[in-house]
Every structure is written in C-alpha cells, then in structure tokens.
Amino acid sequence: MVTLLRKVFPDFDPERDWASGLRGWARLYDGYKDLSEYTKHEISDITYNDVNGAMTKWLVSKGYERAERWLSAPPIYHLEVKTTTGECEDRFFMSNNQVKLVSLQAQFYGLVAPTDSSNRPKK
C-alpha cells in the first residue's frame, strides 16, 4: 500500500505519513532501509495530510463525488490498511476501537460507517 501511495501521490512520505508500528518490518526491503521505527500512539496505519489536495482530487477523478466539497479545504486522511491471506471476498479483522473511530468520523463527515457483519446488506 505504501509503495502504491508513493507512486500515486508524489508528496506522500512514508517517514511522515506511515503511522504504524509495523513499518519497521519494511526496512527489510529496498527503498525502505532507512525508515525509522514508529513509536508514537497509533490512530491509523496511514495519516496523510492532503495539503495540496492530491488525494481529494484523485478521489473526485475516480467518481467519489462527495469529495468535491473538500477541494477548498482538503482533509487529513486516516487510512486503515487491512488484508487477508485468502480471497478478496474473505473477512478481515477490525477491533472494536477501530470500528468506533471510523463510525465517529463517518458521523462527523456525514459518510457511511461500517456496521456489524450481521447488519451487512445481502448480495
């Protein structure tokens, strides 16, 4: 994910924006050997202050129309990266604290928040 963000957003800086204790493992790979350990309190895996509006413009270009209202004052994006060892459709884990944080932010910005999987729409 960090490699992708570096390609799409030239001002993305892993040292500044990658806010996860797991980033120390990346030092095993070329291009990340000088990355320091992250020792601060974690809010999300990626905290990207979109000062130039690059991510907001990208979201708009991909059809996310709600982001248009943020163009005049681009937000700080908090990205939580999730993965699974299985297929894309497989479940992944989110802690109760992560769900609460996303839900509070979604309410503040008027967005759709994640719900318990038992409330998930049927396919």
Contact map, one row per residue, 1 for C-alpha under 8 A:
111110000000000000000000000000000000000000000000000000000000000000000000000000001000000000000000000000000000000000000000000
111111000000010001000000000000000000000000000000000000000000000000000000000000000000000000000000000000000000000000000000000
111111100000000000000000000000000000000000000000000000000000000000000000000000000000000000000000000000000000000000000000000
111111110000000000000000000000000000000000000000000000000000000000000000000000000000000000000000000000000000000000000000000
111111111001000000000000000000000000000000000000000000000000000000000000000000000000000000000000000000000000000000000000000
011111111111110000000000000000000000000000000000000000000000000000000000000000000000000000000000000000000000000000000000000
001111111100000000000000000000000000000000000000000000000000000000000000000000000000000000000000000000000000000000000000000
000111111100000000000000000000000000000000000000000000000000000000000000000000000000000000000000000000000000000000000000000
000011111111000000000000000000000000000000000000000001100000000000000000000000000000000000000000000000000000000000000000000
000001111111000000000000000000000000000000000000000000000000000000000000000000000000000000000000000000000000000000000000000
000001001111100000000000000000000000000000000000000000000000000000000000000000000000000000000000000000000000000000000000000
000011001111110010000000000000000000000000000001000000000000000000000000000000000000000000000000000000000000000000000000000
000001000011111111000000000000000000000000000000000000000000000000000000000000000000000000000000000000000000000000000000000
010001000001111111000000000000000010000000000000000000000000000000000000000000000000000000000000000000000000000000000000000
000000000000111111000000000000000011000000000000000000000000000000000000000000000000000000000000000000000000000000000000000
000000000000111111100000000000000000000000000000000000000000000000000000000000000000000000000000000000000000000000000000000
000000000001111111100000000000000000000000000111100000000000000000000000000000000000000000000000000000000000000000000000000
010000000000111111110010000000000000000000001110000000000000000000000000000000000000000000000000000000000000000000000000000
000000000000000111111010000000000000010101111110000000000000000000000000000000000000000000000000000000000000000000000000000
000000000000000001111110000000000000010001011100000000000000000000000000000000000000000000000000000000000000000000000000000
000000000000000000111111000000000000111001000000000000000000000000000000000000000000000000000000000000000000000000000000000
000000000000000000011111110000000000010000000000000000000000000000000000000000000000000000000000000000000000000000000000000
000000000000000001111111111000000010110000000000000000000000000000000000000000000000000000000000000000000000000000000000000
000000000000000000001111111000000011110000000000000000000000000000000000000000000000000000000000000000000000000000000000000
000000000000000000000111111100000000000000000000000000000000000000000000000000000000000000000000000000000000000000000000000
000000000000000000000111111110011010000000000000000000000000000000000000000000000000000000000000000000000000000000000000000
000000000000000000000011111111011110000000000000000000000000000000000000000000000000000000000000000000000000000000000000000
000000000000000000000000111111011000000000000000000000000000000000000000000000000000000000000000000000000000000000000000000
000000000000000000000000011111111000000000000000000000000000000000000000000000000000000000000000000000000000000000000000000
000000000000000000000000001111111000000000000000000000000000000000000000000000000000000000000000000000000000000000000000000
000000000000000000000000000011111100000000000000000000000000000000000000000000000000000000000000000000000000000000000000000
000000000000000000000000011111111110000000000000000000000000000000000000000000000000000000000000000000000000000000000000000
000000000000000000000000011111111110000000000000000000000000000000000000000000000000000000000000000000000000000000000000000
000000000000000000000000001000111111000000000000000000000000000000000000000000000000000000000000000000000000000000000000000
000000000000011000000011011000011111100000000000000000000000000000000000000000000000000000000000000000000000000000000000000
000000000000001000000001000000000111110000000000000000000000000000000000000000000000000000000000000000000000000000000000000
000000000000000000001011000000000011111000000000000000000000000000000000000000000000000000000000000000000000000000000000000
000000000000000000111111000000000001111100000000000000000000000000000000000000000000000000000000000000000000000000000000000
000000000000000000001000000000000000111110000000000000000000000000000000000000000000000000000000000000000000000000000000000
000000000000000000100000000000000000011111000000000000000000000000000000000000000000000000000000000000000000000000000000000
000000000000000000000000000000000000001111100000000000000000000000000000000000000000000000000000000000000000000000000000000
000000000000000000111000000000000000000111111000000000000000000000000000000000000000000000000000000000000000000000000000000
000000000000000000100000000000000000000011111000000000000000000000000000000001000000000000000000000000000000000000000000000
000000000000000000110000000000000000000001111110000000000000000000000000000001110000000000000000000000000000000000000000000
000000000000000001110000000000000000000001111110000000000000000000000000000001111000000000000000000000000000000000000000000
000000000000000011110000000000000000000000011111000000000000000000000000000011111000000000000000000000000000000000000000000
000000000000000011100000000000000000000000011111100000000000000000000000000111100000000000000000000000000000000000000000000
000000000001000010000000000000000000000000000111110000000000000000000000000111100000000000000000000000000000000000000000000
000000000000000010000000000000000000000000000011111000000000000000000000001110000000000000000000000000000000000000000000000
000000000000000000000000000000000000000000000001111111110000000000000000011110000000000000000000000000000000000000000000000
000000000000000000000000000000000000000000000000111111000000000000000000011000000000000000000000000000000000000000000000000
000000000000000000000000000000000000000000000000011111000000000000000000010000000000000000000000000000000000000000000000000
000000000000000000000000000000000000000000000000011111111000000000000010110000000000000000000000000000000000000000000000000
000000001000000000000000000000000000000000000000011111111100000000000000000000000000000000000000000000000000000000000000000
000000001000000000000000000000000000000000000000010011111110000000000000000000000000000000000000000000000000000000000000000
000000000000000000000000000000000000000000000000010011111111000000110110010000000000000000000000000000000000000000000000000
000000000000000000000000000000000000000000000000000011111111100000110010000000000000000000000000000000000000000000000000000
000000000000000000000000000000000000000000000000000001111111110000000000000000000000000000000000000000000000000000000000000
000000000000000000000000000000000000000000000000000000111111111110100000000000000000000000000000000000000000000000000000000
000000000000000000000000000000000000000000000000000000011111111111110000000000000000000000000000000000000000000000000000000
000000000000000000000000000000000000000000000000000000001111111100000000000000000000000000000000000000000000000000000000000
000000000000000000000000000000000000000000000000000000000111111100000000000000000000000000000000000000000000000000000000000
000000000000000000000000000000000000000000000000000000000011111110000000000000000000000000000000000000000000000000000000000
000000000000000000000000000000000000000000000000000000000011111111110000000000000000000000000000000000000000000000000000000
000000000000000000000000000000000000000000000000000000000011001111110000000000000000000000000000000000000000000000000000000
000000000000000000000000000000000000000000000000000000000001000111111100000000000000000000000000000000000000000000000000000
000000000000000000000000000000000000000000000000000000011011000111111110000000000000000000000000000000000000000000000000000
000000000000000000000000000000000000000000000000000000011001000111111110000000000000000000000000000000000000000000000000000
000000000000000000000000000000000000000000000000000000000000000001111111000000000000000000000000000000000000000000000000000
000000000000000000000000000000000000000000000000000000010000000001111111111000000000000000000000000000000000000000000000000
000000000000000000000000000000000000000000000000000010011000000000111111110000000000000000000000000000000000000000000000000
000000000000000000000000000000000000000000000000000000000000000000001111110000000000000000000000000000000000000000000000000
000000000000000000000000000000000000000000000000000010000000000000000111111000000000000000000000000000000000000000000000000
000000000000000000000000000000000000000000000000011110010000000000000111111100000000000000000000000000000000000000000000000
000000000000000000000000000000000000000000000000111000000000000000000100111110000000000000000000000000000000000000000000000
000000000000000000000000000000000000000000000011110000000000000000000000011111000000000000000000000000000000000000000000000
000000000000000000000000000000000000000000000111110000000000000000000000001111100000000000000000000000000000000000000000000
000000000000000000000000000000000000000000111111000000000000000000000000000111110000000000000000000000000000000000000000000
000000000000000000000000000000000000000000011111000000000000000000000000000011111000000000000000000000000000000000000000000
000000000000000000000000000000000000000000011100000000000000000000000000000001111100000000000000000000000000000000000000000
100000000000000000000000000000000000000000001100000000000000000000000000000000111110000000000000000000000000000000000000000
000000000000000000000000000000000000000000000000000000000000000000000000000000011111000000011000000000000000000000000000000
000000000000000000000000000000000000000000000000000000000000000000000000000000001111100000010000000000000000000000000000000
000000000000000000000000000000000000000000000000000000000000000000000000000000000111111101110000000000000000000000000000000
000000000000000000000000000000000000000000000000000000000000000000000000000000000011111000000000000000000000000000000000000
000000000000000000000000000000000000000000000000000000000000000000000000000000000001111101000000000000000000000000000000000
000000000000000000000000000000000000000000000000000000000000000000000000000000000001111111000000000000000000000000000000000
000000000000000000000000000000000000000000000000000000000000000000000000000000000001011111000000000000000000000000000000000
000000000000000000000000000000000000000000000000000000000000000000000000000000000000001111100000000000000000000000000000000
000000000000000000000000000000000000000000000000000000000000000000000000000000000001011111110000000000000000000000000000000
000000000000000000000000000000000000000000000000000000000000000000000000000000000001000011111000000000000000000000000000000
000000000000000000000000000000000000000000000000000000000000000000000000000000000111000001111100000000000000000000000000000
000000000000000000000000000000000000000000000000000000000000000000000000000000000100000000111110000000000000000000000000000
000000000000000000000000000000000000000000000000000000000000000000000000000000000000000000011111011000000000000000000000000
000000000000000000000000000000000000000000000000000000000000000000000000000000000000000000001111111000000000000000000000000
000000000000000000000000000000000000000000000000000000000000000000000000000000000000000000000111111100000000000000000000000
000000000000000000000000000000000000000000000000000000000000000000000000000000000000000000000011111110000000000000000000000
000000000000000000000000000000000000000000000000000000000000000000000000000000000000000000000111111111000000000000000000000
000000000000000000000000000000000000000000000000000000000000000000000000000000000000000000000111111111100000000001100000000
000000000000000000000000000000000000000000000000000000000000000000000000000000000000000000000001111111110000000000000000000
000000000000000000000000000000000000000000000000000000000000000000000000000000000000000000000000111111111000000000000000000
000000000000000000000000000000000000000000000000000000000000000000000000000000000000000000000000011111111100000011000000000
000000000000000000000000000000000000000000000000000000000000000000000000000000000000000000000000001111111110000011000000000
000000000000000000000000000000000000000000000000000000000000000000000000000000000000000000000000000111111111000000000000000
000000000000000000000000000000000000000000000000000000000000000000000000000000000000000000000000000011111111100000000000000
000000000000000000000000000000000000000000000000000000000000000000000000000000000000000000000000000001111111111110000000000
000000000000000000000000000000000000000000000000000000000000000000000000000000000000000000000000000000111111111110000000000
000000000000000000000000000000000000000000000000000000000000000000000000000000000000000000000000000000011111111000000000000
000000000000000000000000000000000000000000000000000000000000000000000000000000000000000000000000000000001111111000000000000
000000000000000000000000000000000000000000000000000000000000000000000000000000000000000000000000000000000111111100000000000
000000000000000000000000000000000000000000000000000000000000000000000000000000000000000000000000000000000111111110000000000
000000000000000000000000000000000000000000000000000000000000000000000000000000000000000000000000000000000110011111000000000
000000000000000000000000000000000000000000000000000000000000000000000000000000000000000000000000000001100110001111100000000
000000000000000000000000000000000000000000000000000000000000000000000000000000000000000000000000001001100000000111110000000
000000000000000000000000000000000000000000000000000000000000000000000000000000000000000000000000001000000000000011111011000
000000000000000000000000000000000000000000000000000000000000000000000000000000000000000000000000000000000000000001111111000
000000000000000000000000000000000000000000000000000000000000000000000000000000000000000000000000000000000000000000111111000
000000000000000000000000000000000000000000000000000000000000000000000000000000000000000000000000000000000000000000011111000
000000000000000000000000000000000000000000000000000000000000000000000000000000000000000000000000000000000000000000111111100
000000000000000000000000000000000000000000000000000000000000000000000000000000000000000000000000000000000000000000111111110
000000000000000000000000000000000000000000000000000000000000000000000000000000000000000000000000000000000000000000000011111
000000000000000000000000000000000000000000000000000000000000000000000000000000000000000000000000000000000000000000000001111
000000000000000000000000000000000000000000000000000000000000000000000000000000000000000000000000000000000000000000000000111
